[in-house]
Amino acid sequence: MSETKDPPGIVKRVAEGGMGFLRPRLIPEQPEIPLVPSRSDYDLNPHTRPQERRELAPAAVLLAIVMRETPTILFTQRTEHLPRHAGQVSFPGGRAHSGDLTLVETALRETQEETGIEPAFVSIAGFLDPYETGTGYAILPVVGLLAEGFALVPDANEVADVFEVPLEFLLDSKNRERHSREWQGKRREFYAFTHDGHYIWGATAAILVNFTERLSA
C-alpha cells in the first residue's frame, strides 16, 4: 500500500486553493449513463467477481469537503432498522430517480433529503472514478466544496448521525487499513478507517482511497 505524500501540505493546498487545486486532479466532465466503473469491490477480491455481465443501477454520492479553516469530509451513519447497510457509515447519496436529469442532481437531492443541506451550499469540483459495488450499483462519486453556514436537518428515518472527519486524517495512509471478513462463504478484503468511534469501510473507504490517490498525484 503506497504512502500518501505530505498530507498536511495537501490539506493546506485544498484550504487555500479550493477549486483551483482540486479541478486538475479530478475527472472534469460528468460521465454519461450507463457508467463504466473503473473501480470496484472486486479490486481487492478478484476471485468474487461474477462471471456473467450485470446491468448496474446508476447511483451517486457526494464527497463533500467542508471548507472550514481545517477542511473536513462529511459522512452520514445509517439508522439500524434499514433493510440494507443498516448502521453503516457512508457519503450522502443514493440511487438515481427517473426524475433526476443528471447524477449531480441525484447526489445533491439525496444529500438534501438525508441531511437537510441545501444544494446552494455545494460547489461541484469534479468527479472520481465510477465505482461498482457487489450489490449491483454503479456509483458516481461527486466531489463538492461545502461552504460553512449550512444547517443540518437529518432524516431521522434514514440517518442516525451526520459527522465530519478531518481531511488530513483520511489522507494519511497510516490511518488506512485493510480488513477482511467472510461473506456468503468467501473471504473478502476491504479498506477501512476508524475515527472517533466511527468505522468507515467498504465502498466508502475505497472511494476515499481513490480520492487520496488523485489529490496526491
N, C-alpha and C positions, 0 to 999 in steps of 0.2 A: 504494500500500500504506500503510495508516494506521499511525501510530506508537503503540506502547504507552505509556500514561501512567504514569510513576513505577514502573518495575519493582522497585526496592529497597523502595518503600513497600508494594507488593502482597505481596512476599515476607515482609515483616515482619508484615503482617496475617494471612497464611497461618500463619506460625510461631506467632503469639500467639493468633489467633482460631480456628484449626483448623476444625472443623465449623461453628461459628457464622458464620465468614466465607464458607465455601465453599457451604453449602447454598442460600442465597438466590440464588446465581449459577448453579446447576446445575439440570438437569431433576430434580425431586424424586422422581417416580414412574417405575418401570421401564416402558418402553413394551412393549406387547404384541407378540407374534409373530403374523403377519408384520410385521417392522419396515417403516416407511415412511421411507426415508432422505431427509433434507433437505440433506445434504452429499454430495459425490461427487467421484470423479476427474474428472468432466466439468465441474466448476465452472470450471476453467481451460481446459478443452478441449471446449467445447460441440459442435464440429464432429465429434467422435468418438463422440457418444452414439448407441447403437443405436436404430434406428427401431422395432424390434419390442419388445414388452413382455417382460421377463425375470422368471423366477422366481428370486429371490435366496436363497442359502443363509444361514441365520442364523449369526452368529458374535459373539464378544465378546472384548474386550481389557481389560486392567487398566492404567489410567493411575495408577500408584502414586506418591504423594507421600511420599517417605521423610522422616519427621518428625525430622530432625536439627536441631542448633542453626541451621544454614543449610539449609533444605529442598532436596531434590534430586528428580529424576524417575528412575525405574528403567527400564532398557531391557535387551533381550537382543539378541545378534547370532547369527544362524542359522549353522549349520555349512555348509561349502562343498559338501558332497556331496548336500544335499537336492534333490529334483526341482523344487521351486518356491521362488522367492525365496531361493535359496542365498546365504549371506553377508550378507544384508540385516539392517539394524537394525529392530527392531520392539518394540512393547509385548508382554509375555507375554499369550498368549491364543490363540484358535483357533475352529474350527467347533464349533457345538453338537452334542452327542451325544444320542441318543434318551433316555438315562437322566437327562439334566440337567433338573431341574424348572424352572429359570429361567436367564436369561443371566448373572445374577450368579454362579450356581453354575458355569456354563461358564467364566467369567473366572477364578474362584478355583481351580477344578480344573486348568485349563490352566497357571495360574501355578505351582501346586504341582508339577505334572508337569515343567514346564520348568526351574524354578529351585530347587525344594525348599522355597520359602517356604510356611509353613502358613497356612491361612485365618484362624486365630485372631489373627494379627498385623495383619490388614487390617480397617479400619472403613470401610464404604461411605458416601461423602459424597453421591453423586448420579450423574447421567449427563450425557454430552454428546450432541450431535445424532447420530442414527444416520447411518452413512456407507456409501455404495455404492461398491464397487470395480469397476474394469474387468474383474476376473476373476470377477465374479458373486457377490460376498458382500455381505450387509447386516450391517455391524458395529455393535454397541452398545459405545461406549467407557464403561467403568465407572470412575468416579473414586473412589479409596480412599486413606485415610491409612495408611501402613505404619509401624508402631511399630518403634523400634530394638530390637535383640536377636534378630532373625531370623537363621537360618542358611541359607547358600546351598549347595545340593547340585544343581548343574546337570545336566540330562540330556545326557550327552556326545554322544549320537547327534544331538540337535537343536540344542543350544546351544553355541556356541563361546566366548561371553563373556557375563557379566552385569555391567553397569556403570551408573553414575549420572552425571547431568549436572545442574549447579546449576539450580534453578528460575529464578533471576534471569537466567541466560544465555538460557534458552528464551523468557522473557517479553520480552526486549529485542528489538524489531523490527529493530535494527541487525544482529542475528545471523541474521535470516531472509532467505533469498534465493529468487529464482525462477530455476530452471534449465530446460533443455529438452533433449530428445533425440528421435531418430527411432525409432519402434517400429511394426512392421507397416506400414511405408510412410507413416506420418503423424507430423508433428512434434507433440510433446506437451510441455506445460509442467507443472511441479510445484514445490512448495515444498521447501526443503532447509535443513538446519543442519549445520555441521561443528564438532565439538568434540573436542579431544584425539585426533585421528586417526579419529574415528568420523563416518561420513556418514549422517545421518538424513534420509530423503526420502520422497516419495510419500505414501501414505495416512497413515503415521505422522506425518509432518511436517504434513500438512493437519489432522489431529486436534489436534495441538499448537496450530495457529493458531486453531482453534475454541475450545480451552481458554483461550488468551490473550484472545480476544475476550470470553469470558464473565467472566473474572476482572477485566478492565479496565472492564467496563460499570458 
